[in-house]
Amino acid sequence: MDAIDLVREHFAALGTRKIEVPEWKLTIHATPVTLAEKSRLYKKSRENDMDLLVDLLIMKAQNEKGEKLFNVDHKATLLNKADSNVIGRVANAILADDAPKPDELKN
């Protein structure tokens, strides 16, 4: 197996993260954030750091079927009429580095 195949295999094994948001009575599903996505978010963060959290939710939050929960039309509401602590907690959970370790993937 080529090295690039091993990289792809590892990324596929990371799967989807489930994030419980009791305040919203919602379970958010999110796939790992890629470098390309981080790059887009980083570029946007130069303009406004707090928008980055909402942009991350719009980019990554999905339902159990993989359908986006939020879109750009929801941005104003998420910025102005949502609990900033919940937004921050969910965004941090999406970015969290609690992926399984290589040894755990073998089991």
Buried (B, 14 or more C-beta within 10 A) or exposed (E): EEEEEEEEEEEEEEEEBEBEBEEEEEEBBBBBBEEEBEEEBEEBBEEEEEBBBBBBBBBBBBEEEEEEBBEEEBBEEBBEEBEEEBBEBBBEBBBEEEBEEEEEEEE
